[in-house]
Amino acid sequence: MALIVLSLFLLLFTFHLPFRSSGQSSSMESVPDLQHTMYASIEGYPCVRLLNLTGNIGCSNPGRDKVVAPIVRFGNVDKIAEPSAVLVSVEDFPTLFTRISDDSRFASKVSGVLVEPSTDLQNKINGFSPDQKFPQGQFAPYHNTGYEWNPIGSGVMWKSYNFPVFLLTESGSKTLQEFVTKNEDKKKAYTSNVAEFDLVMQTVKSGTLDSESCLKEETCLPLGGYSVWSSLPPINTSSSQQSKPILMTVASMDSASFFRDKTLGADSPISGLIALLAAVDALSHLDGLGDLSKQLVFAVFTGEAWGYLGSRRFLVELDLHSDAVHGLNHGLIEKVIEIGSVGKGLSGGVNNFFAHTEGDSSTTNQTMGALKRAQESLLSENIKIASASSSNPGIPPSSLMSFLEKNPAISGVVLEDFDSVFVNKFYHSHLDDLSNVNSSAVVAAASLVARTLYILASKNEDVHDSTLSAINVNVSLVEQLMGCLLDCNPGLSCELVKKYISPMSTCPSHYVGVILDEPSSTPYTGYINDVPRFIWNFLADRTSIPRETNSSGCQHGCNDRDEVCIKAETDGKGVCVLSTTRYVPAYSTRLKFESGVWNVLPPNSSEKMGVVDPVWTESNWNSIGMRVYTVQNAAYDRLVLFGGITLTIISYLAIATARTLFSKAMKRD
């Protein structure tokens, strides 16, 4: 009897230990119910492991296993005695990582970082840029790479961290706060809240810690994707001669951030991309484009934030005369106009833009003259264009650097919303979002570029105001594009995007991603991200020539070589249109795909950019996730163990004593 009583007491004592103090145990009917009661899954954006030829950057669990650590708020980090997961606000994020970099003893106590989101943060802090002070300075066509285009840059995204880091979503932050608050209310002295991080990178598990080794072992993939180019009007590729000089306008479609999937790049560079698309739309409504003296070509590159992958590969494809650039001749590119960051041009009611040029050639002066002429035609729009300061070392970080490396004599202009330093205080940060740009500035930049291109491409340099006044940017289109490409609501589920493609996700992200298969001029669209697929369809549609007969479906392909199939994803049929729009692979010029494997090529001393190319890759992983739960302290576990042993001994002694007494009583009877 004593054994039964003591066993029941021990059982009750053990069940007093909480799995998770939720008060929901009565509703548990299955194992999933039990797991839901014990664990709270937290949504977040991870910082992942990236590699180059000399090492790696980014974040990862330190080994093969998940990381479990108690959660400590940033304000209490000085009190921690064991490795912990630090819960920090975005405002304190730079301070935390500066301390991690400077204090190795403190860094050893950080097992993970949870970053809380914040609303309207742009108005609360002076700025935050995890990039360098001269982003990608090694690619500059001049020697002053110590210049600070981005003075607020901390460089934290270019370091390697052997612990997981997650930016919580708003719902993830809410779930975590509810969990912590609920458990603090019920907290016993013997429990603690812990975070469990699943951020195990294949490159860490296999010990392949640079791009060459991980590509060889197939534990990573190259950063890259597909750029898009299009001509207005379409180029007759069946003609053996193409005599018109090319006036090329370029922009970038990718950005960078500390957090892989929270990369919007609203001002830098997506405002420039939206301005380019709006300019193409404005020009496409004009008649007589075939009579222009210059061929208008538009290119949108990807991978520019990671070594100018798109523009450099585009120029290599031109040298190879590949199908991806069929119809283009590198020798005919006369001018390059790049639309950079233009979303913050509005100041004091005036949209101010700066033209950054390399050199002072007569062709560059011609471009500046066209910009001034376009500005004059837009006087009522309060737009001003000025040459960038002569004290600047050269052009700012831009795709034009690739063109200048290939041909230093080429005429190029980069249109920006800044003069000597970035006005974007959140360059390459997840905070460079829709609230960081102004639609009127993007409209103004698109208007300026569209009219400038028409002036430069016209046979008659003195274009009448009446002609220019017919070139008008669709304001509602710009606002639509901003909502589609820079926000989750409506995001890529907006009507404009769904008119052309079936998006795989709703929330846009402008991280370049990885190239999944052998590069091709006609890639499988399932391997192409949503944004480049949309851009390809949009440009093919806007630059197409109306057919004399009704456009037919393209289930079986298009009849003419100069035709392409657009909108095929939306209804399974698509429409054949006459348009010169192509995909161009974007990946490092130091890589070659052979027999299903990526190989690193030796540097070519004649190509400066190739010599300094880091060759970026992204580690593979099986799964990424994070959850929180409550655990008992180890000291309490030991107390329970010793208590159980003590109770067992007491039970044994009690039973032995009872048996002895019972035996004596029986003998007396």
MISETOR-525044 format. One record per residue (C-alpha): residue in three letters; x, y, z. Coordinates in steps of 0.02 Angstrom, whole numbers, plus 50000, padded with zeros to 5 digits. Layout:
BEGIN
alaXYZ;...
//
This chain:
BEGIN
met500005000050000;ala501405012050043;leu502215008649873;ile500605012749782;val500385029049878;leu502175034549850;ser502105029849665;leu500525040249642;phe501365054749733;leu502885053349618;leu501765052549464;leu500825068149516;phe502475076849555;thr503155072749383;phe501585078449291;his501715095049382;leu503125099249259;pro502415109649116;phe502795106148933;arg502155123448889;ser501105134149003;ser499645136448886;gly498195129448984;gln497635119748831;ser498065102148884;ser496235097748911;ser495905099648724;met497285088048667;glu496625073448564;ser498125068748456;val500015070048438;pro499865085648327;asp498785093648462;leu500135089548589;gln501485096948478;his500445112648448;thr500235114448635;met502085112048670;tyr502845122148527;ala502485138848444;ser503145140548266;ile503815157948229;glu503815165548054;gly505345175248002;tyr506565179947864;pro508255171247881;cys510005177347852;val510805163047753;arg512575157347711;leu513375164147552;leu515095159247490;asn516445166147375;leu518165160647317;thr519015165847479;gly517735161547613;asn515955164847664;ile514745177747735;gly513025177347811;cys512295165947944;ser512155147647988;asn511985135848133;pro513765131648189;gly513615113048157;arg512475099148098;asp511145101048233;lys509785113148280;val510225126948402;val509205128348563;ala509505143348676;pro508565153448809;ile507815169848747;val508555185748822;arg508055203448779;phe509425214948715;gly509285226048868;asn509775211348979;val511225204348877;asp512525210149004;lys511735198649133;ile511785182649031;ala512905168849097;glu512565155848961;pro512425156148771;ser510755163948730;ala509615169648588;val509545188648591;leu507875196948555;val508285214148484;ser507345228448402;val507815234648229;glu508385250948309;asp509665241648417;phe510165229148282;pro511695239248222;thr512285241648402;leu512155223048439;phe513135217848285;thr514455231048312;arg514735223848486;ile514765206048417;ser516125211348294;asp517155220548426;asp516955209248578;ser517355190848548;arg516945186248728;phe515215193648710;ala515005185648538;ser515335168448613;lys513755170548719;val512645173948568;ser511835157948504;gly510575166548393;val509725183248357;leu507875187248340;val507535204348263;glu505865212448301;pro505045222448160;ser504515240448186;thr503255251648099;asp503675268948032;leu505485265748076;gln506145276947937;asn505605291948040;lys506335285248203;ile508145281848158;asn509465291148059;gly509725276547942;phe510345258747927;ser511365251447785;pro512225234547811;asp513225236847650;gln514955244447630;lys515335262947619;phe515855260347438;pro514765245747380;gln515735234347262;gly517155246747254;gln518335233747180;phe517385235147015;ala517575254146999;pro518415260746841;tyr519465272646947;his520715271147089;asn519865280947228;thr518935266047302;gly519065273547476;tyr517725286247429;glu516135284747535;trp514605284647424;asn513665276347567;pro514375284647725;ile513095276447838;gly513605259047780;ser514145247247921;gly514685232347815;val513875219747935;met513105209747792;trp514835205647725;lys515385196347881;ser515185178147931;tyr514135173348083;asn514125155848155;phe512415157848233;pro510655159648159;val509845176648133;phe508005179248091;leu507005195048057;leu505285191448130;thr503745194648026;glu502375204948107;ser501365189148140;gly502935180148202;ser503325194348321;lys501535194148385;thr501595175348414;leu503245176848507;gln502645191148615;glu501055181848661;phe502055166348705;val503325175648810;thr501995185948900;lys500895170848935;asn502345160849005;glu503015175549106;asp501325176449192;lys501405157949236;lys503275156449250;lys504005145449383;ala505755147549450;tyr506255131349367;thr505725135149185;ser506385145949043;asn505815150748867;val506955144448729;ala507095146848542;glu507505132248428;phe508345137048264;asp508405125748112;leu509655134648000;val510845120447958;met511805124247798;gln512435110047688;thr514105118847662;val514395119147850;lys513925100747868;ser515095095447727;gly516515107347770;thr516465115547597;leu516815133347652;asp517145142247487;ser516315143047316;glu517525131847222;ser517425117547348;cys515535118547373;leu515195118847186;lys516305103547166;glu515375094347305;glu513695101247246;thr513245108647415;cys512885125947342;leu512265134447184;pro512885150147095;leu511975166547123;gly511125171546962;gly509555171246859;tyr508945179246699;ser509065197146636;val507885203846504;trp508165215146353;ser506965221946223;ser507025233846075;leu505805247446022;pro505295245145885;pro505705226645859;ile507305222645764;asn507155213445598;thr508335199245641;ser508135191345469;ser509035206245392;ser510915203845371;gln511255222245399;gln510865233245546;ser511545250645522;lys510665260445657;pro511715265145810;ile511015258345973;leu510415269546112;met510365258046263;thr509385261546423;val509715250146571;ala509105247146749;ser509295233746882;met507965221946949;asp508895214847101;ser509435221747268;ala510265214947425;ser509885214047610;phe510495205847770;phe508915195147761;arg508755184747603;asp506865185247577;lys506595203047639;thr507465211847496;leu506375225447419;gly507635238647366;ala506255251347337;asp507375266147299;ser508935256447256;pro508645250547122;ile506795246347093;ser506265264647075;gly507405265146923;leu506655249046854;ile504885255946872;ala505425272146787;leu506135262046641;leu504545251846620;ala503485267646626;ala504615276246498;val504445261346379;asp502565262146398;ala502545280846361;leu503615278846204;ser502645263646142;his501105274446107;leu502045285345980;asp501915283045792;gly503405282745676;leu504665274745795;gly505365265045648;asp505905281545569;leu507035286345714;ser508895287445675;lys509375276845827;gln508795259745884;leu508065260346060;val508585245446166;phe508075242646347;ala508955230446465;val508505225546642;phe509925216346728;thr509885204546877;gly511335199946990;glu512025217746989;ala512105218347179;trp513275203247178;gly514685207747060;tyr513695215046913;leu513285197346856;gly511925202546732;ser512805216646639;arg514485207446631;arg513685191446565;phe512655201746440;leu514255208846367;val515055191546359;glu513525184946266;leu513725199446143;asp515525194246111;leu514965176246084;his513535181745966;ser512405169846061;asp510555167146029;ala510155176746189;val510715193046107;his510275188845927;gly509955205045834;leu511165215545937;asn512895221245887;his514065227046025;gly514985238645906;leu513385248345872;ile513055253146055;glu513335271946049;lys512635277846214;val512125269946379;ile510885278546494;glu510625270146662;ile509155274046774;gly509785271346952;ser508985276647116;val507665289747075;gly506315286847206;lys506915300347328;gly507135314447203;leu505695324647274;ser506295338447391;gly505415354747431;gly504115351647297;val505445349647161;asn506055333247085;asn507955334747079;phe509025322546981;phe510885321546947;ala511765315246792;his513375305846831;thr514535304246683;glu516225296546652;gly517325308346550;asp516785323746455;ser516615317746276;ser515565326646146;thr514345312046147;thr514105313746335;asn513825332346314;gln512515328146183;thr511605317246310;met511685331046440;gly510975343146313;ala509525331346278;leu509185329646465;lys509135348646482;arg507985349946331;ala506825336746407;gln506825346246572;glu506315362346483;ser504845353346405;leu504305347946579;leu504415364746666;ser502655363346734;glu503165346946820;asn504485355246932;ile505905344146871;lys507725349146880;ile509225340046809;ala511025344546852;ser512735337346818;ala513485328146967;ser514885336847061;ser516575336946974;ser517375332747141;asn516605315247134;pro517905301847093;gly516835295546949;ile515175287046923;pro514315279047075;pro514095260147089;ser513125255446932;ser512985243546784;leu513845256846678;met515465251246761;ser515345234846663;phe515135244046498;leu516595255646536;glu517715240946582;lys517285233146413;asn517455249346315;pro518175264446410;ala517725275846264;ile515855272446273;ser514725286946318;gly513745283846477;val512615293246597;val511875287046762;leu510315296146820;glu510195296547011;asp509265305547150;phe510915310147235;asp512475320147196;ser513995315447300;val513275303247429;phe511745292047434;val510165300647496;asn509455283347527;lys509845280547712;phe509275262347699;tyr510335256647551;his510305237647536;ser509265236147693;his507585227847720;leu506975245247770;asp507145251647591;asp505295248347561;leu503785257047485;ser503765270447620;asn505525275547569;val505065281647394;asn503915294347315;ser502875290047161;ser502965307847092;ala504875306647087;val504765290246988;val503505298046867;ala504645313146845;ala506165302146809;ala505185291646684;ser504565307346596;leu506325314546589;val507065298446519;ala505675295346391;arg505835312646315;thr507735312246322;leu507775295846226;tyr506615302646092;ile507685318246071;leu509285308046056;ala508525295545936;ser507715308345821;lys508485313145654;asn508075331245690;glu508955336845850;asp507745351545868;val506185341845917;his504615352545930;asp503795354846099;ser502165348446026;thr503015331845986;leu503785330446160;ser502145335046245;ala501395319446167;ile502585308746269;asn501685306746434;val501995294446574;asn500495285046640;val500435290046824;ser499225276146870;leu500395263346789;val501825269346899;glu500745268047055;gln500175250647001;leu501965244846975;met502465251547146;gly501045242147230;cys501465226147134;leu503355226247155;leu503595234847324;asp502215228747439;cys501325212747489;asn499635220947466;pro499205218147327;gly500985212647285;leu501245200647140;ser499415195647149;cys498975212747075;glu497955213346914;leu499415220046810;val500565205546853;lys499195192346839;lys498785199046667;tyr500445191746609;ile500995177846728;ser500405166346866;pro501505171847012;met502235158747128;ser502155170547277;thr501225186047332;cys502545195947424;pro503905202247306;ser505745199847346;his507125206447235;tyr508525195047294;val509385187947140;gly509185169647191;val510165155247115;ile510275148346939;leu509535130846944;asp509935122946777;glu511045124546624;pro510975142746564;ser509935145046407;ser509235158646295;thr507565149346302;pro507505143746485;tyr506155133446568;thr505045146846645;gly504825136446803;tyr506645140446844;ile506405159246823;asn505825170446965;asp504165179746958;val504885197146929;pro505955193446775;arg504515183446699;phe503365198246724;ile504635210546653;trp504905199446499;asn503035198546463;phe502745217046498;leu504165222746384;ala503705210346247;asp501925216946250;arg502345235546257;thr503695234746122;ser502715223546001;ile502075228745831;pro500205225745800;arg499925211645676;glu498845213845523;thr497915198045568;asn497245193945740;ser498545186545854;ser498345167945874;gly498655156746022;cys500385149346038;gln500095132046109;his501115125145964;gly502345139545953;cys502375155145845;asn502615154445656;asp503825168845633;arg505575168445709;asp505365186545762;glu503795182445861;val503685178046045;cys502285170746150;ile501635181646291;lys500325178646428;ala500515159746407;glu500455156846594;thr498775165146621;asp497665154746508;gly498795140846442;lys498635147846265;gly499565164246256;val499685176346112;cys501015177445975;val501675195145951;leu503055202645845;ser504355208345973;thr506225207446000;thr506245202746184;arg507485190246254;tyr508055181946415;val509925182746448;pro510735171246578;ala511535180746722;tyr512955172246816;ser514805174546849;thr515945175546698;arg517145164646799;leu515925149846793;lys515565136646661;phe514225123346664;glu514915106746600;ser514165089246612;gly512915094846742;val514225102746856;trp514795120746882;asn516665123346864;val517685138646913;leu518755145446771;pro520465153246800;pro520475172346796;asn520765181046630;ser522055194646661;ser521335204946518;glu519655206346609;lys519875216846765;met518145213046833;gly518405194446810;val520015195046910;val519135202947060;asp517515193147038;pro517115184847207;val516045171247119;trp514585171347240;thr513625155547282;glu512235151247404;ser512295136147519;asn510995122547500;trp509905117747648;asn508575104747689;ser507405115747790;ile507355132547877;gly506255136048026;met506115142148204;arg505015138348354;val504925142448539;tyr504415132548691;thr504645131348879;val505915119648959;gln506405115149136;asn508065120949202;ala509395107549217;ala509545110849405;tyr507715107149426;asp507905091149324;arg509275085649444;leu508165090149592;val506765079349521;leu508015065149492;phe508705065949668;gly506945067949737;gly506395052449643;ile507895042449705;thr507565048249883;leu505735043549872;thr506205026549802;ile507405023349946;ile506125029150074;ser504825018149991;tyr505985003249997;leu506405006150181;ala504575008750222;ile504084992550137;ala505514982850219;thr505034989750391;ala503204985950361;arg503624968050310;thr504684965550468;leu503324972250581;phe502024961950491;ser503084946050511;lys503324949050698;ala501474951850722;met501064935650633;lys502274925850743;arg501484932750902;asp499804927350838;
//
